């Protein structure tokens, strides 16, 4: 059997979403929710646990790191900066994180997005920075039948008149 040698690292550490210790020094997470990071290269494709993954070098609070961009992130960024990733180099993007269970493992997902995007209460990416203004509901008048039913429902049991029952 012949095997193929594949490079697994290019000398750059992966961006961590958790605090960590390295050579006796403690570091904050490289990327955290709300951070702004700069894209440093046009990206590479690397084989990962679940197939090919897009990795980009980014400038984080702890220096240059490599981070995987999921397809949702790529869709958002490409929608604003274009589909040619070399055009992303030097641009600042935002980091959104979400805790959850992914492929059966608890973890933190990172999304890289442009201005105006956020995660809603369901963890979905949304791009309307301002919540929708509340609109006053429009009330339609009740029909006579609806009013009779409502009157019966609101009637107190002590006000019930057995003589009105047809049986």
MARGU-574775 format. One record per residue: chain; residue number from 1; x, y, z of N, C-alpha, C in turn; residue in one letter. Coordinates in steps of 0.05 Angstrom, whole numbers, plus 5000, padded with zeros to 4 digits. Example, Ala and Ser with C-alpha at 12.3 -4.5 7.8 and 13.67 -1.06 7.14 Angstrom:
// MARGU-574775
+-------+-----+------+------+------+------+------+------+------+------+------+-----+
: chain :   n :  nc1 :  nc2 :  nc3 : cac1 : cac2 : cac3 :  cc1 :  cc2 :  cc3 : res :
+-------+-----+------+------+------+------+------+------+------+------+------+-----+
:     A :   1 : 5264 : 4886 : 5156 : 5246 : 4910 : 5156 : 5264 : 4934 : 5156 :   A :
:     A :   2 : 5257 : 4955 : 5142 : 5273 : 4979 : 5143 : 5258 : 5001 : 5157 :   S :
+-------+-----+------+------+------+------+------+------+------+------+------+-----+
This chain:
// MARGU-574775
+-------+-----+------+------+------+------+------+------+------+------+------+-----+
: chain :   n :  nc1 :  nc2 :  nc3 : cac1 : cac2 : cac3 :  cc1 :  cc2 :  cc3 : res :
+-------+-----+------+------+------+------+------+------+------+------+------+-----+
:     A :   1 : 5017 : 4976 : 5000 : 5000 : 5000 : 5000 : 5018 : 5025 : 5000 :   X :
:     A :   2 : 5010 : 5043 : 4984 : 5025 : 5068 : 4982 : 5009 : 5090 : 4995 :   X :
:     A :   3 : 5022 : 5107 : 5010 : 5008 : 5130 : 5023 : 5018 : 5156 : 5011 :   X :
:     A :   4 : 5002 : 5176 : 5015 : 5009 : 5203 : 5005 : 5015 : 5220 : 5029 :   X :
:     A :   5 : 5036 : 5235 : 5027 : 5043 : 5254 : 5049 : 5029 : 5280 : 5044 :   X :
:     A :   6 : 5014 : 5289 : 5064 : 5000 : 5314 : 5061 : 5009 : 5333 : 5084 :   X :
:     A :   7 : 5014 : 5358 : 5076 : 5022 : 5377 : 5096 : 4998 : 5383 : 5114 :   X :
:     A :   8 : 5002 : 5382 : 5140 : 4980 : 5387 : 5159 : 4982 : 5414 : 5172 :   X :
:     A :   9 : 5005 : 5427 : 5169 : 5008 : 5453 : 5181 : 5028 : 5469 : 5165 :   X :
:     A :  10 : 5024 : 5495 : 5165 : 5043 : 5512 : 5151 : 5059 : 5529 : 5170 :   X :
:     A :  11 : 5061 : 5520 : 5195 : 5076 : 5534 : 5215 : 5060 : 5555 : 5231 :   X :
:     A :  12 : 5035 : 5558 : 5224 : 5018 : 5578 : 5237 : 4999 : 5562 : 5255 :   X :
:     A :  13 : 4996 : 5572 : 5280 : 4977 : 5559 : 5298 : 4948 : 5565 : 5290 :   X :
:     A :  14 : 4931 : 5547 : 5299 : 4902 : 5551 : 5293 : 4890 : 5571 : 5314 :   X :
:     A :  15 : 4871 : 5587 : 5305 : 4858 : 5607 : 5322 : 4841 : 5591 : 5343 :   X :
:     A :  16 : 4846 : 5597 : 5368 : 4831 : 5584 : 5390 : 4808 : 5601 : 5398 :   X :
:     A :  17 : 4786 : 5587 : 5405 : 4762 : 5601 : 5415 : 4760 : 5600 : 5445 :   X :
:     A :  18 : 4780 : 5588 : 5457 : 4782 : 5585 : 5486 : 4809 : 5596 : 5496 :   X :
:     A :  19 : 4810 : 5605 : 5521 : 4835 : 5613 : 5532 : 4854 : 5588 : 5533 :   X :
:     A :  20 : 4880 : 5593 : 5532 : 4898 : 5570 : 5532 : 4925 : 5578 : 5544 :   X :
:     A :  21 : 4941 : 5558 : 5549 : 4968 : 5562 : 5560 : 4988 : 5551 : 5541 :   X :
:     A :  22 : 5009 : 5566 : 5536 : 5030 : 5557 : 5518 : 5057 : 5565 : 5530 :   X :
:     A :  23 : 5074 : 5545 : 5534 : 5101 : 5549 : 5545 : 5100 : 5565 : 5570 :   X :
:     A :  24 : 5081 : 5558 : 5588 : 5079 : 5571 : 5614 : 5065 : 5598 : 5615 :   X :
:     A :  25 : 5056 : 5607 : 5592 : 5042 : 5633 : 5592 : 5013 : 5629 : 5585 :   X :
:     A :  26 : 4995 : 5643 : 5598 : 4967 : 5641 : 5593 : 4958 : 5662 : 5573 :   X :
:     A :  27 : 4941 : 5654 : 5554 : 4931 : 5672 : 5533 : 4901 : 5672 : 5534 :   X :
:     A :  28 : 4890 : 5695 : 5527 : 4861 : 5697 : 5522 : 4855 : 5681 : 5497 :   X :
:     A :  29 : 4830 : 5674 : 5492 : 4823 : 5662 : 5466 : 4831 : 5680 : 5444 :   X :
:     A :  30 : 4841 : 5668 : 5422 : 4850 : 5684 : 5399 : 4827 : 5700 : 5387 :   X :
:     A :  31 : 4804 : 5687 : 5385 : 4781 : 5700 : 5374 : 4757 : 5697 : 5393 :   X :
:     A :  32 : 4743 : 5719 : 5397 : 4720 : 5719 : 5415 : 4697 : 5734 : 5401 :   X :
:     A :  33 : 4673 : 5729 : 5411 : 4650 : 5742 : 5400 : 4653 : 5772 : 5400 :   X :
:     A :  34 : 4648 : 5785 : 5377 : 4650 : 5814 : 5375 : 4677 : 5824 : 5366 :   X :
:     A :  35 : 4697 : 5806 : 5364 : 4724 : 5815 : 5355 : 4723 : 5823 : 5326 :   X :
:     A :  36 : 4742 : 5840 : 5318 : 4747 : 5847 : 5290 : 4775 : 5836 : 5284 :   X :
:     A :  37 : 4777 : 5822 : 5261 : 4802 : 5810 : 5253 : 4808 : 5818 : 5224 :   X :
:     A :  38 : 4833 : 5818 : 5217 : 4841 : 5825 : 5189 : 4848 : 5799 : 5174 :   X :
:     A :  39 : 4838 : 5796 : 5150 : 4845 : 5774 : 5133 : 4873 : 5779 : 5121 :   X :
:     A :  40 : 4891 : 5758 : 5124 : 4918 : 5762 : 5115 : 4926 : 5747 : 5090 :   X :
:     A :  41 : 4909 : 5728 : 5081 : 4916 : 5714 : 5056 : 4890 : 5706 : 5042 :   X :
:     A :  42 : 4893 : 5696 : 5017 : 4870 : 5688 : 5001 : 4859 : 5661 : 5008 :   X :
:     A :  43 : 4870 : 5648 : 5028 : 4859 : 5622 : 5038 : 4871 : 5598 : 5024 :   X :
:     A :  44 : 4868 : 5575 : 5037 : 4877 : 5549 : 5027 : 4855 : 5529 : 5033 :   X :
:     A :  45 : 4855 : 5507 : 5017 : 4838 : 5485 : 5023 : 4854 : 5463 : 5036 :   X :
:     A :  46 : 4844 : 5453 : 5058 : 4857 : 5432 : 5073 : 4837 : 5409 : 5078 :   X :
:     A :  47 : 4847 : 5385 : 5078 : 4830 : 5362 : 5084 : 4826 : 5362 : 5115 :   X :
:     A :  48 : 4801 : 5360 : 5123 : 4795 : 5359 : 5151 : 4779 : 5334 : 5158 :   X :
:     A :  49 : 4769 : 5334 : 5182 : 4754 : 5311 : 5192 : 4729 : 5306 : 5176 :   X :
:     A :  50 : 4717 : 5327 : 5165 : 4692 : 5325 : 5150 : 4695 : 5334 : 5121 :   X :
:     A :  51 : 4719 : 5329 : 5110 : 4724 : 5336 : 5082 : 4741 : 5362 : 5080 :   X :
:     A :  52 : 4740 : 5374 : 5056 : 4757 : 5397 : 5052 : 4746 : 5422 : 5066 :   X :
:     A :  53 : 4763 : 5437 : 5077 : 4756 : 5461 : 5093 : 4773 : 5485 : 5083 :   X :
:     A :  54 : 4760 : 5508 : 5082 : 4774 : 5533 : 5075 : 4788 : 5545 : 5100 :   X :
:     A :  55 : 4814 : 5549 : 5098 : 4828 : 5562 : 5120 : 4840 : 5588 : 5111 :   X :
:     A :  56 : 4838 : 5608 : 5128 : 4849 : 5634 : 5122 : 4867 : 5643 : 5145 :   X :
:     A :  57 : 4889 : 5657 : 5139 : 4905 : 5669 : 5160 : 4891 : 5695 : 5168 :   X :
:     A :  58 : 4890 : 5699 : 5194 : 4877 : 5724 : 5204 : 4895 : 5735 : 5226 :   X :
:     A :  59 : 4893 : 5761 : 5230 : 4907 : 5775 : 5251 : 4889 : 5776 : 5276 :   X :
:     A :  60 : 4896 : 5763 : 5297 : 4880 : 5761 : 5321 : 4893 : 5777 : 5344 :   X :
:     A :  61 : 4880 : 5778 : 5367 : 4892 : 5791 : 5390 : 4919 : 5779 : 5399 :   X :
:     A :  62 : 4923 : 5754 : 5391 : 4948 : 5740 : 5399 : 4967 : 5736 : 5375 :   X :
:     A :  63 : 4963 : 5752 : 5354 : 4980 : 5750 : 5331 : 4967 : 5735 : 5308 :   X :
:     A :  64 : 4984 : 5727 : 5288 : 4974 : 5714 : 5264 : 4967 : 5685 : 5270 :   X :
:     A :  65 : 4943 : 5678 : 5262 : 4932 : 5650 : 5266 : 4918 : 5641 : 5241 :   X :
:     A :  66 : 4912 : 5616 : 5240 : 4898 : 5604 : 5218 : 4870 : 5596 : 5228 :   X :
:     A :  67 : 4849 : 5602 : 5213 : 4822 : 5596 : 5222 : 4806 : 5584 : 5199 :   X :
:     A :  68 : 4790 : 5564 : 5205 : 4772 : 5553 : 5185 : 4748 : 5571 : 5182 :   X :
:     A :  69 : 4740 : 5576 : 5157 : 4716 : 5592 : 5151 : 4695 : 5572 : 5141 :   X :
:     A :  70 : 4673 : 5571 : 5155 : 4651 : 5553 : 5147 : 4637 : 5565 : 5123 :   X :
:     A :  71 : 4620 : 5549 : 5110 : 4607 : 5558 : 5086 : 4589 : 5583 : 5091 :   X :
:     A :  72 : 4576 : 5584 : 5114 : 4560 : 5607 : 5121 : 4576 : 5633 : 5121 :   X :
:     A :  73 : 4600 : 5631 : 5132 : 4618 : 5654 : 5133 : 4627 : 5662 : 5105 :   X :
:     A :  74 : 4634 : 5643 : 5089 : 4642 : 5648 : 5061 : 4620 : 5661 : 5046 :   X :
:     A :  75 : 4595 : 5651 : 5049 : 4573 : 5663 : 5035 : 4569 : 5692 : 5042 :   X :
:     A :  76 : 4571 : 5699 : 5068 : 4567 : 5726 : 5077 : 4588 : 5744 : 5067 :   X :
:     A :  77 : 4613 : 5736 : 5070 : 4636 : 5753 : 5061 : 4636 : 5756 : 5031 :   X :
:     A :  78 : 4631 : 5735 : 5016 : 4631 : 5736 : 4987 : 4609 : 5754 : 4977 :   X :
:     A :  79 : 4586 : 5755 : 4992 : 4564 : 5772 : 4984 : 4571 : 5801 : 4984 :   X :
:     A :  80 : 4591 : 5809 : 5001 : 4599 : 5837 : 5003 : 4626 : 5843 : 4989 :   X :
:     A :  81 : 4645 : 5825 : 4994 : 4672 : 5830 : 4984 : 4678 : 5816 : 4958 :   X :
:     A :  82 : 4660 : 5800 : 4948 : 4664 : 5786 : 4923 : 4673 : 5757 : 4926 :   X :
:     A :  83 : 4671 : 5742 : 4905 : 4678 : 5713 : 4907 : 4708 : 5707 : 4903 :   X :
:     A :  84 : 4724 : 5727 : 4896 : 4753 : 5723 : 4893 : 4765 : 5729 : 4921 :   X :
:     A :  85 : 4774 : 5708 : 4934 : 4784 : 5711 : 4961 : 4809 : 5728 : 4963 :   X :
:     A :  86 : 4825 : 5730 : 4942 : 4848 : 5748 : 4943 : 4839 : 5777 : 4947 :   X :
:     A :  87 : 4814 : 5784 : 4940 : 4804 : 5811 : 4945 : 4797 : 5815 : 4975 :   X :
:     A :  88 : 4796 : 5794 : 4990 : 4790 : 5796 : 5019 : 4815 : 5805 : 5035 :   X :
:     A :  89 : 4838 : 5801 : 5024 : 4863 : 5806 : 5038 : 4865 : 5835 : 5047 :   X :
:     A :  90 : 4871 : 5839 : 5072 : 4873 : 5866 : 5083 : 4847 : 5877 : 5094 :   X :
:     A :  91 : 4825 : 5863 : 5089 : 4798 : 5873 : 5098 : 4794 : 5864 : 5127 :   X :
:     A :  92 : 4779 : 5880 : 5142 : 4772 : 5873 : 5169 : 4744 : 5862 : 5169 :   X :
:     A :  93 : 4741 : 5839 : 5183 : 4715 : 5826 : 5186 : 4709 : 5821 : 5215 :   X :
:     A :  94 : 4685 : 5814 : 5221 : 4676 : 5811 : 5249 : 4674 : 5782 : 5256 :   X :
:     A :  95 : 4677 : 5776 : 5282 : 4675 : 5748 : 5292 : 4650 : 5746 : 5308 :   X :
:     A :  96 : 4634 : 5726 : 5303 : 4611 : 5719 : 5319 : 4615 : 5690 : 5329 :   X :
:     A :  97 : 4610 : 5685 : 5354 : 4613 : 5657 : 5364 : 4587 : 5647 : 5376 :   X :
:     A :  98 : 4584 : 5621 : 5375 : 4560 : 5609 : 5387 : 4567 : 5582 : 5399 :   X :
:     A :  99 : 4560 : 5577 : 5424 : 4564 : 5551 : 5436 : 4542 : 5532 : 5427 :   X :
:     A : 100 : 4549 : 5507 : 5425 : 4529 : 5488 : 5417 : 4541 : 5460 : 5414 :   X :
:     A : 101 : 4525 : 5441 : 5404 : 4534 : 5414 : 5399 : 4536 : 5412 : 5369 :   X :
:     A : 102 : 4560 : 5405 : 5359 : 4565 : 5404 : 5331 : 4577 : 5376 : 5325 :   X :
:     A : 103 : 4563 : 5361 : 5307 : 4571 : 5334 : 5300 : 4575 : 5317 : 5325 :   X :
:     A : 104 : 4557 : 5321 : 5345 : 4557 : 5305 : 5369 : 4577 : 5314 : 5390 :   X :
:     A : 105 : 4590 : 5336 : 5386 : 4611 : 5345 : 5405 : 4605 : 5374 : 5413 :   X :
:     A : 106 : 4606 : 5379 : 5440 : 4602 : 5407 : 5449 : 4626 : 5424 : 5440 :   X :
:     A : 107 : 4620 : 5448 : 5432 : 4641 : 5466 : 5422 : 4631 : 5494 : 5418 :   X :
:     A : 108 : 4648 : 5510 : 5406 : 4642 : 5537 : 5399 : 4646 : 5541 : 5369 :   X :
:     A : 109 : 4625 : 5549 : 5356 : 4627 : 5555 : 5327 : 4634 : 5584 : 5323 :   X :
:     A : 110 : 4651 : 5590 : 5304 : 4659 : 5617 : 5298 : 4649 : 5624 : 5270 :   X :
:     A : 111 : 4637 : 5647 : 5268 : 4628 : 5657 : 5242 : 4643 : 5683 : 5236 :   X :
:     A : 112 : 4653 : 5685 : 5212 : 4667 : 5709 : 5204 : 4648 : 5723 : 5184 :   X :
:     A : 113 : 4641 : 5748 : 5191 : 4621 : 5763 : 5176 : 4629 : 5792 : 5171 :   X :
:     A : 114 : 4613 : 5805 : 5154 : 4618 : 5833 : 5150 : 4599 : 5849 : 5168 :   X :
:     A : 115 : 4602 : 5875 : 5167 : 4586 : 5894 : 5184 : 4556 : 5889 : 5182 :   X :
:     A : 116 : 4542 : 5890 : 5204 : 4513 : 5888 : 5204 : 4502 : 5861 : 5209 :   X :
:     A : 117 : 4518 : 5840 : 5210 : 4508 : 5813 : 5215 : 4509 : 5807 : 5244 :   X :
:     A : 118 : 4490 : 5790 : 5253 : 4490 : 5781 : 5281 : 4476 : 5753 : 5282 :   X :
:     A : 119 : 4478 : 5740 : 5304 : 4465 : 5714 : 5308 : 4439 : 5719 : 5323 :   X :
:     A : 120 : 4417 : 5709 : 5313 : 4392 : 5713 : 5326 : 4389 : 5693 : 5349 :   X :
:     A : 121 : 4366 : 5693 : 5363 : 4362 : 5676 : 5386 : 4363 : 5646 : 5380 :   X :
:     A : 122 : 4361 : 5639 : 5354 : 4362 : 5611 : 5345 : 4390 : 5604 : 5336 :   X :
:     A : 123 : 4408 : 5623 : 5336 : 4435 : 5618 : 5326 : 4439 : 5620 : 5296 :   X :
:     A : 124 : 4419 : 5632 : 5283 : 4421 : 5636 : 5254 : 4433 : 5664 : 5248 :   X :
:     A : 125 : 4448 : 5665 : 5226 : 4459 : 5691 : 5217 : 4437 : 5708 : 5205 :   X :
:     A : 126 : 4436 : 5733 : 5214 : 4416 : 5752 : 5205 : 4431 : 5778 : 5199 :   X :
:     A : 127 : 4422 : 5792 : 5177 : 4437 : 5816 : 5169 : 4422 : 5842 : 5172 :   X :
:     A : 128 : 4400 : 5842 : 5187 : 4386 : 5868 : 5191 : 4395 : 5878 : 5219 :   X :
:     A : 129 : 4413 : 5897 : 5219 : 4425 : 5906 : 5244 : 4404 : 5919 : 5262 :   X :
:     A : 130 : 4383 : 5931 : 5251 : 4362 : 5943 : 5268 : 4339 : 5923 : 5270 :   X :
:     A : 131 : 4330 : 5917 : 5294 : 4306 : 5900 : 5296 : 4282 : 5914 : 5283 :   X :
:     A : 132 : 4265 : 5898 : 5272 : 4242 : 5909 : 5259 : 4226 : 5926 : 5278 :   X :
:     A : 133 : 4216 : 5949 : 5268 : 4199 : 5966 : 5285 : 4173 : 5951 : 5290 :   X :
:     A : 134 : 4163 : 5954 : 5314 : 4137 : 5941 : 5319 : 4115 : 5957 : 5306 :   X :
:     A : 135 : 4097 : 5942 : 5294 : 4074 : 5954 : 5280 : 4050 : 5948 : 5297 :   X :
:     A : 136 : 4033 : 5969 : 5301 : 4009 : 5965 : 5317 : 3991 : 5945 : 5302 :   X :
:     A : 137 : 3980 : 5926 : 5317 : 3962 : 5907 : 5304 : 3937 : 5920 : 5294 :   X :
:     A : 138 : 3926 : 5909 : 5273 : 3900 : 5919 : 5262 : 3878 : 5901 : 5273 :   X :
:     A : 139 : 3859 : 5913 : 5287 : 3837 : 5898 : 5297 : 3813 : 5900 : 5279 :   X :
:     A : 140 : 3801 : 5877 : 5272 : 3777 : 5877 : 5256 : 3753 : 5873 : 5275 :   X :
:     A : 141 : 3731 : 5886 : 5269 : 3708 : 5883 : 5287 : 3698 : 5854 : 5287 :   X :
:     A : 142 : 3688 : 5846 : 5310 : 3677 : 5818 : 5313 : 3650 : 5817 : 5301 :   X :
:     A : 143 : 3644 : 5793 : 5291 : 3617 : 5788 : 5281 : 3598 : 5785 : 5304 :   X :
:     A : 144 : 3572 : 5786 : 5299 : 3552 : 5783 : 5320 : 3555 : 5755 : 5333 :   X :
:     A : 145 : 3560 : 5735 : 5317 : 3563 : 5708 : 5328 : 3588 : 5706 : 5347 :   X :
:     A : 146 : 3610 : 5719 : 5339 : 3634 : 5719 : 5355 : 3629 : 5733 : 5382 :   X :
:     A : 147 : 3614 : 5755 : 5381 : 3608 : 5769 : 5405 : 3591 : 5753 : 5424 :   X :
:     A : 148 : 3571 : 5737 : 5413 : 3554 : 5720 : 5430 : 3570 : 5698 : 5443 :   X :
:     A : 149 : 3588 : 5686 : 5428 : 3606 : 5664 : 5438 : 3623 : 5676 : 5460 :   X :
:     A : 150 : 3635 : 5699 : 5456 : 3652 : 5712 : 5476 : 3637 : 5718 : 5501 :   X :
:     A : 151 : 3612 : 5728 : 5498 : 3596 : 5734 : 5521 : 3590 : 5709 : 5538 :   X :
:     A : 152 : 3584 : 5687 : 5524 : 3579 : 5662 : 5539 : 3605 : 5653 : 5553 :   X :
:     A : 153 : 3627 : 5654 : 5540 : 3653 : 5646 : 5552 : 3660 : 5663 : 5576 :   X :
:     A : 154 : 3653 : 5689 : 5575 : 3660 : 5707 : 5597 : 3639 : 5707 : 5619 :   X :
:     A : 155 : 3617 : 5693 : 5616 : 3595 : 5693 : 5635 : 3604 : 5678 : 5660 :   X :
:     A : 156 : 3598 : 5689 : 5683 : 3604 : 5676 : 5708 : 3585 : 5652 : 5712 :   X :
:     A : 157 : 3594 : 5631 : 5725 : 3578 : 5608 : 5730 : 3554 : 5615 : 5748 :   X :
:     A : 158 : 3557 : 5634 : 5766 : 3535 : 5642 : 5784 : 3513 : 5656 : 5769 :   X :
:     A : 159 : 3519 : 5667 : 5745 : 3499 : 5682 : 5729 : 3484 : 5663 : 5710 :   X :
:     A : 160 : 3491 : 5637 : 5711 : 3478 : 5618 : 5693 : 3449 : 5614 : 5699 :   X :
:     A : 161 : 3432 : 5615 : 5679 : 3403 : 5612 : 5683 : 3395 : 5586 : 5669 :   X :
:     A : 162 : 3387 : 5566 : 5686 : 3380 : 5539 : 5675 : 3355 : 5541 : 5657 :   X :
:     A : 163 : 3338 : 5560 : 5661 : 3314 : 5562 : 5645 : 3320 : 5567 : 5615 :   X :
:     A : 164 : 3344 : 5577 : 5610 : 3351 : 5583 : 5582 : 3362 : 5559 : 5567 :   X :
:     A : 165 : 3367 : 5536 : 5582 : 3377 : 5512 : 5569 : 3354 : 5498 : 5556 :   X :
:     A : 166 : 3357 : 5491 : 5530 : 3336 : 5479 : 5515 : 3330 : 5450 : 5522 :   X :
:     A : 167 : 3345 : 5436 : 5538 : 3339 : 5407 : 5544 : 3328 : 5405 : 5571 :   X :
+-------+-----+------+------+------+------+------+------+------+------+------+-----+
